[in-house]
Amino acid sequence: MALTWAEAFVEPSLDWQFLSEGDLEAVAELRVAIEYFDDPVEHRSLEQMRRDFHAPHSHPQQHSVVGRDKAGTIVAYAWNHPSRSDLDDLEVWLEIGVHPGWRHRKIGERLVDWSIERAKMWFEYIKARREQSNETVNSLKLTMVVDEGSRIQEDLVQNGTLKPQRWFFDMHRQIHDANDYPKVQLPEGFRIECFSKELSESVRNAHNLAFSTREGTKDISQEDWYALVNRPECREDWSWVVVHEPTGQIAGYIINSQLREEDHDVREGWTDMLGVVPEFRSQGIGANLLCSSIKSFAENGANFAGIGVDTENAGGSADLFSSLGYVSADRVVLYGASFRD
């Protein structure tokens, strides 16, 4: 059944209406129940929802629905978060939640269907409006981030429109004593030295070069880089740079910070940035940088090493860290799809 823009209907077991500001507390309570059951990596608060509801381009009364049971309790919702409509490439971030007690009715699958079709309807509307002014819209991109193995991931797979594009997960390595670190030799013609402010701009340029091969990545500005390496928790003495001796070029770098959880007696060396310039890859430079970092952590009393992984390859990228003793924690997956017509 083709729905019109004015209809909020999703499926017949619940009473569906567009989201109103007065629904936000009930949706936040639903999120508490969902998060208690699922224990997701990311959490949603009432404060965040209010901020999203009032964002200038959000129009949630048109892009969001809630489903109520016979008692009037909100037990499911879908919330599309559109980008500004004046962009050449439009985007919509999908958010969906279903109470665990209602998931057996496949409401999540129907909400995925609704969210995608709703986003397409918005795309067609904006495209038609822009054409009246002799303007064009290139594409629509849909994205949704879900916990790996979650029910909503199953719903996305069942729908099949959005495909997995990136994986995000943290990895940790326990450090038992000052001598507990792996060792990987650098190849001939390279040396490793401690990061310093004098090297900072060269390392920034190496970072931009290292990430230039990743689609959609933008160069980090001097201002943003300065803010990163000058944070109070950032440790120059735990951060390292590999130099190609024949040319003096920076081949790789690692920027580390110190994290501390006083209540749990946890002191962790955390890797903020790790990169190897394309022409110097597959020579063990990344592994050497990680080993040097773990050694710094161990010698300075840290009991854990950690890193956040962002990858297009869920298996391959983790292999390096796993080989050095890192163990992955909760993983989230970015699903996406693009449309032009």
C-alpha positions as CSV (number, residue, x, y, z in Angstrom):
1,M,0.0,0.0,0.0
2,A,1.4,3.3,-1.1
3,L,1.3,5.9,1.7
4,T,0.9,9.6,1.4
5,W,3.1,12.2,3.2
6,A,0.3,13.0,5.6
7,E,-0.1,9.4,6.9
8,A,1.8,8.0,9.9
9,F,0.6,4.4,9.5
10,V,3.3,1.7,9.8
11,E,1.6,-1.6,10.6
12,P,-1.8,-2.7,12.1
13,S,-0.9,-3.9,15.6
14,L,-0.2,-0.4,17.1
15,D,-1.8,3.0,16.9
16,W,0.6,5.2,14.9
17,Q,1.0,8.9,15.1
18,F,3.6,11.5,14.2
19,L,6.0,12.4,17.0
20,S,5.2,15.5,19.1
21,E,7.2,17.3,21.7
22,G,4.9,16.0,24.4
23,D,5.9,12.4,23.4
24,L,9.6,12.9,24.1
25,E,9.5,11.8,27.8
26,A,7.6,8.7,26.9
27,V,10.1,7.9,24.1
28,A,13.0,8.5,26.5
29,E,11.3,6.0,29.0
30,L,11.0,3.5,26.1
31,R,14.8,4.0,25.4
32,V,15.5,3.1,29.0
33,A,13.7,-0.2,28.7
34,I,15.4,-0.9,25.4
35,E,18.8,-0.1,26.7
36,Y,18.3,-2.1,29.9
37,F,17.5,-5.2,27.7
38,D,20.0,-4.6,24.9
39,D,22.9,-2.9,26.8
40,P,23.9,-0.9,23.6
41,V,27.2,0.9,23.1
42,E,25.5,4.2,22.6
43,H,22.8,5.6,24.8
44,R,20.1,8.2,24.1
45,S,19.0,10.7,26.7
46,L,15.9,12.9,26.9
47,E,18.2,16.0,26.7
48,Q,19.6,14.7,23.4
49,M,16.1,14.1,22.0
50,R,15.0,17.5,23.0
51,R,18.0,19.0,21.3
52,D,17.4,16.9,18.1
53,F,13.7,17.8,18.2
54,H,14.4,21.5,18.1
55,A,17.3,21.4,15.6
56,P,16.6,24.0,12.8
57,H,16.2,21.5,10.0
58,S,14.8,18.5,11.9
59,H,11.0,18.9,11.4
60,P,10.3,15.8,13.6
61,Q,6.6,16.1,13.3
62,Q,7.0,15.1,9.6
63,H,9.9,12.6,9.9
64,S,9.1,10.6,13.0
65,V,6.4,8.2,14.2
66,V,5.4,6.6,17.5
67,G,3.4,3.4,18.0
68,R,1.1,3.1,21.0
69,D,-0.4,-0.1,22.4
70,K,-4.1,-0.3,23.5
71,A,-3.2,1.3,26.9
72,G,-1.7,4.3,25.1
73,T,1.9,3.5,26.0
74,I,4.5,4.2,23.4
75,V,6.2,0.9,22.6
76,A,7.9,1.6,19.3
77,Y,9.2,4.6,17.3
78,A,11.1,5.6,14.2
79,W,12.9,8.9,13.9
80,N,14.5,10.1,10.6
81,H,17.1,12.9,11.1
82,P,17.4,14.8,7.8
83,S,20.3,17.0,6.8
84,R,19.7,20.6,5.6
85,S,17.6,20.6,2.5
86,D,19.8,23.1,0.6
87,L,22.8,20.7,0.2
88,D,23.7,19.1,-3.1
89,D,23.8,15.7,-1.4
90,L,21.1,15.1,1.1
91,E,21.5,12.7,4.1
92,V,19.1,11.1,6.5
93,W,20.2,9.3,9.7
94,L,17.7,6.6,10.8
95,E,16.8,5.9,14.4
96,I,14.5,3.0,15.4
97,G,13.4,1.5,18.7
98,V,11.0,-1.3,19.6
99,H,10.2,-2.5,23.2
100,P,11.6,-6.0,23.6
101,G,8.1,-7.3,24.4
102,W,6.8,-6.3,21.0
103,R,9.7,-7.4,18.8
104,H,8.1,-10.8,18.0
105,R,5.5,-9.0,15.8
106,K,8.3,-7.8,13.4
107,I,7.5,-4.2,14.1
108,G,11.2,-3.4,13.7
109,E,11.1,-4.6,10.1
110,R,8.1,-2.5,9.3
111,L,9.7,0.5,10.8
112,V,12.8,0.0,8.7
113,D,10.5,-0.1,5.6
114,W,8.7,3.0,6.7
115,S,11.9,5.0,7.5
116,I,13.4,4.2,4.1
117,E,10.3,5.1,2.2
118,R,9.7,8.2,4.2
119,A,13.3,9.4,3.5
120,K,12.7,8.7,-0.2
121,M,9.5,10.7,-0.2
122,W,11.4,13.7,1.4
123,F,14.1,13.4,-1.2
124,E,11.5,13.5,-4.1
125,Y,9.8,16.5,-2.5
126,I,13.0,18.4,-2.1
127,K,14.2,17.5,-5.6
128,A,10.9,18.7,-7.1
129,R,11.0,21.9,-5.1
130,R,14.6,22.6,-6.1
131,E,13.8,21.9,-9.8
132,Q,11.3,24.7,-9.7
133,S,14.2,27.1,-9.0
134,N,16.4,25.4,-11.7
135,E,18.5,23.8,-8.9
136,T,19.4,20.2,-8.7
137,V,20.0,17.6,-6.0
138,N,22.6,15.0,-6.6
139,S,21.8,12.1,-4.2
140,L,20.2,10.9,-1.0
141,K,22.3,9.0,1.5
142,L,20.7,6.9,4.2
143,T,22.7,5.8,7.3
144,M,22.0,3.9,10.5
145,V,24.4,2.8,13.2
146,V,23.5,-0.4,15.1
147,D,25.1,-2.7,17.6
148,E,26.5,-5.8,15.9
149,G,24.2,-8.8,16.6
150,S,21.2,-6.6,17.7
151,R,17.6,-7.2,16.7
152,I,17.6,-4.0,14.7
153,Q,20.6,-5.2,12.7
154,E,18.5,-8.3,11.8
155,D,15.7,-6.0,10.7
156,L,18.1,-4.1,8.4
157,V,19.4,-7.3,7.0
158,Q,15.9,-8.6,6.4
159,N,15.0,-5.4,4.5
160,G,18.2,-5.5,2.5
161,T,18.3,-1.9,1.3
162,L,21.1,-0.6,3.6
163,K,24.4,-2.5,3.5
164,P,27.2,-2.6,6.1
165,Q,29.8,0.0,5.3
166,R,32.0,0.5,8.4
167,W,32.6,-1.1,11.7
168,F,33.5,0.7,14.9
169,F,34.8,-1.0,18.1
170,D,37.2,-0.5,21.0
171,M,40.0,-2.9,21.7
172,H,41.9,-3.3,24.9
173,R,45.1,-5.1,26.0
174,Q,45.8,-5.9,29.6
175,I,49.3,-5.0,30.8
176,H,50.5,-7.1,33.8
177,D,53.9,-5.5,34.5
178,A,56.6,-3.1,33.2
179,N,58.0,-5.9,31.0
180,D,54.7,-6.9,29.5
181,Y,54.9,-5.6,25.9
182,P,55.4,-7.2,22.5
183,K,58.4,-6.5,20.2
184,V,58.4,-5.9,16.5
185,Q,61.5,-4.8,14.7
186,L,61.6,-1.9,12.3
187,P,62.9,-2.6,8.8
188,E,66.3,-1.3,7.8
189,G,66.3,2.4,6.8
190,F,63.8,3.5,9.4
191,R,64.1,4.9,12.9
192,I,61.6,5.6,15.7
193,E,61.7,8.7,17.9
194,C,59.4,10.3,20.4
195,F,56.8,12.7,19.2
196,S,57.5,16.4,19.9
197,K,55.9,19.8,19.2
198,E,58.7,20.5,16.7
199,L,57.5,17.5,14.7
200,S,53.8,18.3,15.1
201,E,53.2,20.0,11.7
202,S,55.1,17.3,9.8
203,V,53.1,14.6,11.6
204,R,49.8,16.4,10.8
205,N,50.8,16.4,7.1
206,A,51.7,12.7,7.4
207,H,48.3,12.0,9.0
208,N,46.4,13.8,6.1
209,L,48.5,11.8,3.6
210,A,47.9,8.5,5.5
211,F,44.1,9.0,5.5
212,S,43.9,10.4,2.0
213,T,43.2,6.9,0.7
214,R,40.0,6.6,2.8
215,E,36.9,7.6,1.0
216,G,35.1,10.5,2.6
217,T,37.9,11.6,4.9
218,K,38.8,15.2,5.1
219,D,42.2,16.7,6.0
220,I,42.6,17.7,9.6
221,S,43.2,21.4,10.0
222,Q,46.1,23.0,11.9
223,E,43.6,24.3,14.5
224,D,42.0,20.9,15.1
225,W,45.3,19.1,15.2
226,Y,46.7,21.6,17.7
227,A,43.6,21.0,19.9
228,L,44.2,17.3,19.7
229,V,47.8,17.2,20.6
230,N,47.5,19.9,23.3
231,R,44.8,18.3,25.4
232,P,45.8,17.8,29.0
233,E,45.6,14.0,28.8
234,C,47.7,13.8,25.6
235,R,51.2,12.3,26.3
236,E,54.0,13.4,24.1
237,D,56.3,10.9,25.9
238,W,54.0,8.1,25.1
239,S,53.6,9.1,21.4
240,W,56.0,8.0,18.6
241,V,57.0,8.8,15.0
242,V,58.8,6.6,12.5
243,V,61.1,8.4,10.1
244,H,62.4,7.1,6.7
245,E,66.1,7.9,7.1
246,P,67.1,8.2,3.4
247,T,64.5,11.0,2.9
248,G,63.7,12.3,6.3
249,Q,60.0,11.7,5.6
250,I,57.7,10.7,8.4
251,A,56.5,7.2,7.5
252,G,54.1,6.6,10.4
253,Y,53.0,8.1,13.7
254,I,51.0,7.3,16.8
255,I,49.5,9.8,19.2
256,N,48.6,8.5,22.7
257,S,46.8,9.8,25.8
258,Q,46.5,8.7,29.4
259,L,43.0,7.7,30.7
260,R,42.4,7.1,34.3
261,E,39.4,5.7,36.2
262,E,40.1,6.4,39.8
263,D,37.1,4.4,41.1
264,H,38.3,1.2,39.4
265,D,42.1,1.7,39.7
266,V,42.4,1.6,35.9
267,R,45.1,3.6,34.2
268,E,45.0,3.1,30.4
269,G,47.2,4.2,27.6
270,W,44.8,5.2,24.8
271,T,45.8,5.5,21.1
272,D,44.0,8.5,19.6
273,M,45.7,8.5,16.2
274,L,47.7,5.8,14.3
275,G,48.6,6.1,10.7
276,V,51.2,4.9,8.1
277,V,51.8,6.8,4.9
278,P,50.7,4.7,1.9
279,E,54.1,4.2,0.3
280,F,55.5,2.7,3.5
281,R,52.7,0.3,4.4
282,S,53.0,-3.5,4.8
283,Q,56.5,-3.2,6.4
284,G,55.6,-3.6,10.1
285,I,55.6,0.1,10.9
286,G,52.2,0.2,12.4
287,A,53.0,-2.8,14.6
288,N,56.2,-1.3,15.7
289,L,54.4,2.0,16.7
290,L,51.9,0.0,18.7
291,C,54.6,-2.0,20.4
292,S,56.6,1.1,21.3
293,S,53.4,2.6,22.7
294,I,52.6,-0.4,24.8
295,K,56.1,-0.3,26.2
296,S,55.6,3.3,27.1
297,F,52.3,2.5,28.8
298,A,53.9,-0.5,30.7
299,E,57.0,1.4,31.9
300,N,54.8,4.2,33.2
301,G,52.4,2.1,35.3
302,A,49.4,1.7,33.0
303,N,47.5,-1.5,33.3
304,F,45.7,-1.4,30.0
305,A,46.3,-0.3,26.4
306,G,43.3,0.7,24.3
307,I,42.4,1.9,20.8
308,G,39.2,2.7,18.9
309,V,39.0,1.0,15.6
310,D,37.1,2.5,12.6
311,T,37.4,0.2,9.6
312,E,35.7,-0.9,6.3
313,N,37.0,-4.5,7.0
314,A,35.7,-5.9,10.2
315,G,38.1,-8.8,10.2
316,G,41.4,-7.7,8.6
317,S,41.9,-4.4,10.5
318,A,41.5,-6.2,13.8
319,D,44.1,-8.8,13.0
320,L,47.0,-6.5,13.6
321,F,45.7,-5.5,17.1
322,S,44.7,-9.1,18.0
323,S,48.2,-10.3,17.1
324,L,49.6,-7.9,19.8
325,G,47.2,-9.0,22.5
326,Y,44.3,-6.6,22.0
327,V,40.8,-7.9,22.5
328,S,37.7,-6.3,20.9
329,A,34.8,-5.0,23.0
330,D,31.3,-4.1,21.8
331,R,31.1,-3.4,18.1
332,V,28.7,-1.1,16.1
333,V,28.1,-1.2,12.4
334,L,27.3,1.7,10.1
335,Y,24.8,0.7,7.5
336,G,24.2,2.9,4.4
337,A,22.7,3.3,1.0
338,S,22.7,6.0,-1.7
339,F,19.9,6.9,-4.1
340,R,19.9,9.2,-7.1
341,D,16.4,8.7,-8.5
